[in-house]
Amino acid sequence: MEIILRNVKKEYSLGKAKVEALKGINFTVHSRDFLTFAGPSGSGKTSLLNMVGCLDTPTQGEVLFDGINVQSLDLTERAYLRNEKIGFIFQSFNLIPVLNVYENIELPARIGRRRTDGKKLKAWIMHLIEVVGLSDRVKHRPDELSGGQRQRVAIARALVNKPELVLADEPTANLDSDTSLKILELLRQLNHEEQTTFIFSTHDQEIIERSDRVVRLKDGLFV
């Protein structure tokens, strides 16, 4: 897997004003990276993460995902690319309240277009549940879980389609320091064992210190 950003710029409209979130980013993400986009609020971290994750397209420049120009894809094709290739861990978890742990993890596999062997999928989901330490919470719904447990569900859900890339936006922001360290150790383990590429957007010093590469941003530029 390789993602290349070439002179990526991103502007947003704020009333009549234009906000330059990214001001010409050139960067390459390599397979099995464990890297962090670091910087203060408003530095462009989340905008850059959205570009890499094909959640947004640049105002200028181009994003190439395995040689495919993301701007050339329509909305359905981009959604398919995200579902098949990318897992997302959001700061607010984004779990479905009416679904239990198993069902929340299963959801991306069910809405994708790939054919799925039911028995193999179930075995994989149960393996993920065991890996994230929630074997005794399979039937619990999100409101019956702690913040750390909900984050673990989000991690397992991000991995259910065996993505090449996982993007995590402030994944430890809602967690205590002890739980944060355990989550980070788990992600590093998955990086080694499943050969998954991880990219974090954060200002959490613990994540920054444990990353293989750190890209620092300020006012939409690398510093």
Secondary structure, DSSP 4 states (H G I P E B T S, - for coil): -EEEEEEEEEEEEETTEEEEEEEEEEEEEETT-EEEEE-STTSSHHHHHHHHTTSS--SEEEEEETTEEGGGS-HHHHHHHHHHHEEEE-TT----TTS-HHHHHHHHHHHSSS---HHHHHHHHHHHHHHTT-GGGTT--GGGS-HHHHHHHHHHHHHTT--SEEEEESTTTTS-HHHHHHHHHHHHHHHHHS--EEEEEE--HHHHHH-SEEEEEETTEE-
